Amino acid sequence: MSLSDKVENKAQEVSGTAKAVAGEATGDRELQAEGKKDQFAGRIKQAGEKVKDAFTKS
């Protein structure tokens, strides 16, 4: 996994966290849901890349 992929995935997760918090603070359920979706997507991508790394290093 390249460093840029790691950064992009982490950025997506952090952005999702910010959206979820902002949505919760403002009562915007749509923004909150979008943020949680982005968080989840970022985490899934990171997990997939870790699996690829494990097979590449073996």
Protein Blocks (a to p, Z undefined) as FASTA:
>chain_A
ZZklmmmmmmmmmmmmmmmmmmmmnopaklmmmmmmmmmmmmmmmmmmmmmmmmmmZZ
